[in-house]
């Protein structure tokens, strides 16, 4: 399975699903699923018998609840060890990301009440919530 080899139980069903674009190619699903879980500590669970396999996909939203902040958010919070306040450009520089992505990360931290906004417009700064 993990090598991308497909063995069809019903070739006609597989062909119909392919033509309906419900599958994009034969044998790519399992490796793709496993890659999508690479960043999470929980992984899909696969059970195999002689004629069937079962895959249980963990809910990544539930899996990430154990950690309040993701990796990028932790990096941004670490900026406050040397500074009282930061600006969006600080986030762009430290993470080498776009203005839009930096704004999303900062908004996520504001929503989680990790930081708060001070000022507005060009003078917008972010400080730690205490």
C-alpha positions as CSV (number, residue, x, y, z in Angstrom):
1,X,0.0,0.0,0.0
2,X,2.6,2.5,1.0
3,X,4.6,1.9,-2.1
4,X,1.8,3.2,-4.3
5,X,0.9,-0.2,-5.8
6,X,-2.9,-0.6,-6.5
7,X,-4.7,-3.9,-6.6
8,X,-8.3,-3.5,-7.6
9,X,-11.1,-5.5,-6.2
10,X,-13.3,-4.2,-9.0
11,X,-11.5,-2.8,-12.0
12,X,-14.8,-1.4,-13.5
13,X,-15.5,0.7,-10.3
14,X,-11.9,2.0,-10.3
15,X,-12.2,3.1,-13.9
16,X,-15.5,4.8,-13.3
17,X,-14.1,6.6,-10.2
18,X,-11.1,7.7,-12.3
19,X,-13.3,9.0,-15.1
20,X,-15.5,10.9,-12.7
21,X,-12.3,12.4,-11.2
22,X,-13.1,11.0,-7.8
23,X,-9.5,9.6,-7.8
24,X,-6.7,11.4,-9.5
25,X,-4.4,8.4,-10.1
26,X,-4.1,4.8,-9.1
27,X,-1.9,4.2,-6.0
28,X,-1.3,7.7,-4.8
29,X,-3.8,8.0,-2.0
30,X,-2.0,6.3,0.9
31,X,1.3,8.0,0.5
32,X,-0.5,11.3,0.1
33,X,-2.5,10.7,3.3
34,X,0.6,9.9,5.3
35,X,2.5,13.0,4.0
36,X,-0.5,15.2,5.1
37,X,0.0,13.9,8.7
38,X,3.8,14.5,8.7
39,X,3.6,17.6,10.9
40,X,1.3,16.0,13.6
41,X,2.3,13.8,16.5
42,X,-0.8,11.6,15.8
43,X,-0.7,9.4,12.7
44,X,-3.2,7.4,10.8
45,X,-3.8,3.9,12.1
46,X,-3.8,1.1,9.6
47,X,-5.2,-2.4,10.2
48,X,-4.7,-5.1,7.6
49,X,-6.2,-8.6,7.2
50,X,-6.0,-11.0,4.3
51,X,-8.7,-9.3,2.3
52,X,-9.3,-5.9,3.7
53,X,-7.6,-2.9,5.2
54,X,-9.0,-0.2,7.5
55,X,-7.4,3.2,8.0
56,X,-8.4,5.5,10.9
57,X,-7.6,9.1,10.3
58,X,-7.1,11.2,13.5
59,X,-8.8,14.6,13.6
60,X,-6.0,17.1,13.2
61,X,-8.0,19.8,14.9
62,X,-8.3,17.7,18.0
63,X,-4.7,16.6,17.8
64,X,-3.5,20.2,17.8
65,X,-5.6,21.2,20.8
66,X,-2.9,19.8,23.1
67,X,-0.6,22.6,22.0
68,X,-2.0,26.1,22.2
69,X,0.4,27.6,19.7
70,X,1.8,26.2,16.5
71,X,5.5,26.4,15.6
72,X,5.3,29.7,13.8
73,X,3.3,31.3,16.6
74,X,5.9,30.1,19.1
75,X,8.7,31.7,17.0
76,X,6.7,35.0,17.0
77,X,6.2,34.8,20.8
78,X,9.9,34.3,21.2
79,X,10.5,37.7,19.6
80,X,9.2,39.2,22.8
81,X,12.1,37.9,24.8
82,X,14.2,40.9,23.5
83,X,11.4,43.4,22.7
84,X,8.4,44.9,24.4
85,X,6.5,45.2,21.2
86,X,6.8,44.0,17.6
87,X,5.4,45.0,14.2
88,X,4.3,42.9,11.3
89,X,7.6,43.4,9.5
90,X,9.4,41.7,12.4
91,X,7.3,38.6,11.8
92,X,7.9,38.7,8.0
93,X,11.6,38.9,8.6
94,X,12.0,36.2,11.2
95,X,9.8,33.7,9.4
96,X,10.7,34.9,5.8
97,X,7.0,35.0,4.8
98,X,4.7,37.3,3.0
99,X,2.9,40.3,4.5
100,X,-0.4,38.4,4.3
101,X,0.9,35.3,6.0
102,X,2.4,37.4,8.8
103,X,-0.9,39.1,9.3
104,X,-2.7,35.8,9.6
105,X,-0.2,34.5,12.2
106,X,-0.6,37.7,14.2
107,X,-4.4,37.6,13.9
108,X,-4.3,34.0,15.2
109,X,-2.2,35.0,18.2
110,X,-4.6,37.9,18.9
111,X,-7.6,35.5,18.6
112,X,-5.9,33.1,21.1
113,X,-5.3,36.1,23.4
114,X,-1.5,35.5,23.3
115,X,-0.9,39.1,22.1
116,X,-2.9,42.3,21.8
117,X,-2.9,45.1,19.3
118,X,-1.7,48.6,20.2
119,X,-2.4,51.4,17.8
120,X,-3.6,51.2,14.3
121,X,-2.8,51.7,10.7
122,X,1.0,52.2,10.0
123,X,1.5,52.5,13.8
124,X,0.1,49.0,14.6
125,X,2.2,47.2,17.1
126,X,1.7,44.0,19.1
127,X,2.5,43.4,22.7
128,X,2.2,40.3,24.9
129,X,-1.0,39.8,26.8
130,X,-0.3,39.5,30.5
